Amino acid sequence: MKKGLKRIGIIFAGITLIFVLIISVSFINHKIQLSKEEELFVPTGQLVEVNGHQMHVHTEGSGEETLVFIAG
């Protein structure tokens, strides 16, 4: 009985370790890919300070109607 519980504990620990390794590798890969993509990003428009943060603003056209598009 105790031997069976010990085996189950070892299996559970192994599965947990594998899960943590997969998540860690995925997180590290994600950060590396983000840093590579950041170099390729060229912002259009101008930077405007809003509440202490920088926001890209792009304007074009003219007329009476004003349309505002906000990326989510």
C-alpha positions as MATLAB code, in Angstrom:
seq = 'MKKGLKRIGIIFAGITLIFVLIISVSFINHKIQLSKEEELFVPTGQLVEVNGHQMHVHTEGSGEETLVFIAG';
ca = [
       0.000    0.000    0.000;
       2.707    2.501    0.957;
       4.754    1.467   -2.067;
       1.841    2.275   -4.372;
       1.329    5.713   -2.842;
       5.035    6.425   -3.159;
       4.944    5.529   -6.862;
       1.913    7.747   -7.414;
       3.724   10.596   -5.651;
       6.812   10.137   -7.829;
       4.693   10.054  -11.000;
       2.798   13.185   -9.903;
       6.057   15.002   -9.133;
       7.460   14.025  -12.539;
       4.391   15.244  -14.375;
       4.473   18.506  -12.419;
       8.158   18.993  -13.241;
       7.531   18.396  -16.951;
       4.620   20.861  -16.880;
       6.750   23.542  -15.184;
       9.569   23.000  -17.702;
       7.199   23.335  -20.670;
       5.697   26.549  -19.278;
       9.165   27.969  -18.515;
      10.517   27.212  -22.000;
       7.389   28.696  -23.568;
       7.715   31.885  -21.484;
      11.404   32.327  -22.345;
      10.728   31.734  -26.058;
       7.884   34.269  -25.950;
      10.129   36.958  -24.436;
      12.868   36.297  -27.024;
      10.400   36.532  -29.917;
       8.908   39.766  -28.530;
      12.342   41.383  -28.360;
      13.027   40.409  -31.993;
       9.659   41.758  -33.180;
      10.102   45.027  -31.272;
      13.077   45.911  -33.486;
      10.899   45.514  -36.598;
       8.067   47.759  -35.355;
       8.083   51.234  -36.878;
       5.370   53.449  -35.373;
       3.319   55.664  -37.672;
       2.002   59.039  -36.657;
       3.289   60.813  -33.587;
       3.753   60.028  -29.913;
       1.525   61.928  -27.488;
       1.744   61.793  -23.695;
      -1.521   60.665  -22.065;
      -1.694   60.201  -18.282;
       2.068   59.778  -18.077;
       2.191   57.181  -20.896;
       3.160   57.485  -24.549;
       0.388   56.834  -27.107;
       0.701   56.655  -30.902;
      -1.693   58.980  -32.713;
      -2.199   58.859  -36.478;
      -4.402   61.407  -38.228;
      -5.366   61.727  -41.862;
      -7.992   63.378  -43.993;
     -10.194   66.368  -43.323;
     -13.868   67.220  -42.999;
     -16.641   67.909  -40.525;
     -16.991   64.348  -39.232;
     -14.386   62.957  -36.864;
     -13.900   59.201  -36.577;
     -11.816   57.743  -33.779;
     -10.473   54.193  -33.989;
      -8.945   52.658  -30.890;
      -6.945   49.437  -31.074;
      -7.820   47.011  -28.308;
];
